[in-house]
Amino acid sequence: QVQLVESGGGLVQAGGSLRLSCAASGSIFSINDMAWYRQAPGKQRELVATITSGGSTNYADSVEGRFTISRDNAKNTVYLQMSSLKPEDTAVYYCYAGGRPSPWSRFMDYWGKGTLVTVSS
C-alpha cells in the first residue's frame, strides 16, 4: 500500500504564503500524476493543481499565478507553494497520487488525509 502524508498547513493572514508538502511512502512501484485538491466548508472538493511525472502542470483558474505545484520524483514528494493567499483559499487541502504499488498491480488512486489551511482577513 501507498500512504500519503501532507504537512505545512496552518493559519496565515491574507496576502501571506504557505508551502504544503506531501510525501508518498510504502510499497511504490511507480507514481504518475500527483495533485492537490481542496475542500472548503460546505463545498465540494475541487482540483487545485496537477503535475505529471514529467513535470507538466495545470492549475485551477482561481489559483493560477498565485500557486505553484512541483515535485521531487526521487523523494516521491509533491509541493504546493501558495502565495498571495485570500480568505477564500481557506480549506482542507488533500494530496492525490495515481500509481502502482507493484509491476503487476492495477493503477490505483491514493489520497492523503488532508491539511487545514486557514487564511484570515
ABEGO torsion letter per residue (X at the ends): XBBBBBBGBEBBBBGBBBBBBBBBBEBBABBBBBBBBBBBBGBBBBBABBBBAAGBBBBBAAABGABBBBBBAAAGBBBBBBBGBBAAABBBBBBBBBBBABAABBBBBBBBAEBBBBBBX
